[in-house]
Amino acid sequence: MTYYIIAGERSGDLHGGNLIQAIRQQDVDAQVRAWGGEQMESAGATLVKHYRELAFMGFWEVAKNLGTIRRLLRECQADVLAHRPDALILIDYAGFNLRMAKWAKQQGIRVFYYISPKVWAWNQRRALTIKANVDRLFVILPFEKTFFSTYAYEVDYVGNPLLDALANHEPNAQVIAQLNQSDKPLIALLPGSRRQEITAMLPVMLETTRRFPAYRFVVGTVSNLPNDLYDTLLTDYPAVERVSDAAYDVLKASTAALVTSGTATLETALLNVPQVVCYRTSWLSYVIASRLIAVPYISLVNLIVDRLLVTELIQNELTPTRTGDELQAILPGGTRRGEVLAGYVDLQLRMGEPGASERTGVAMVTALRQMMAS
């Protein structure tokens, strides 16, 4: 059978790669075409477009790039039609993929959605759009099945693929050697994987490092962005190290972390590293979002445990002074470290066991065979 997978971000590429492997265990002749990245390509997909060309963050940033986004949509639609897969599999990336879902439904193409758009966070009635256009929805957060049931939409809860990614992680010996070069305890700086995130968050994180001379700081960089971006931002911080594409290794060696809001906050918690969550966007995007957001927290960690476990520093709260204070509180001997670590135990219990990718692969192949036979 043939599959066309679309992921617009680094985390989606990771989960897409694991999903492709799971699909191929059930369908050995599977042919996969994808918009994604290196993980999906290494899993055997024919890569059409890299996600680095799709990374737009925030309402204002999306609005500025509407022309580019429309062009990419047309390109994607033309390629899907040219190859007409047995199933179109969409991974998160709501702004782009919900449009693709509606279009594909009109074309009579079967649509599976893996890792639901966060419609529970804002404009919740988009759940009805998903229900109308998606044949099967596979969700990864415990509360999502209950949320969609309020719209009379039965979805598949498959568990969280981050547990698979962590279980399958193979340490990079070269990175481990670099991280072990000093006895100084390590603090991770994870500013994100998009240029806009990094330019907004990393300067504050770096300024914060000046308060902690007893610690080493390592920036988790990503190879899909140019080195000169990091070179410019790190010019005045020669002591701050960097490691590319090895966030798990960095986190496993760290005693605490400053993390840009997103999937990395959940990864950090699952690796048992106390963290401060950072988020800043353009003023207009923030104003719009603050009026639309329907949930009390931005961090997946806090949403899953349903309380303010990890500190969230949002917009004007994200200053070097405040960030330093909150970081101090989660370091050894800090006032909140024990509370955060205890809360992570609760989080891990709620998350369940690994196997999400395998369960999703089995469910997708089984459902597709049933659809094609009917």
Summary of the structure (lengths in Angstrom):
residues: 374
radius of gyration: 20.6
end to end distance: 15.4
largest distance: 66.1
contacts: 1271
relative contact order: 0.13
helix: 51%
strand: 17%
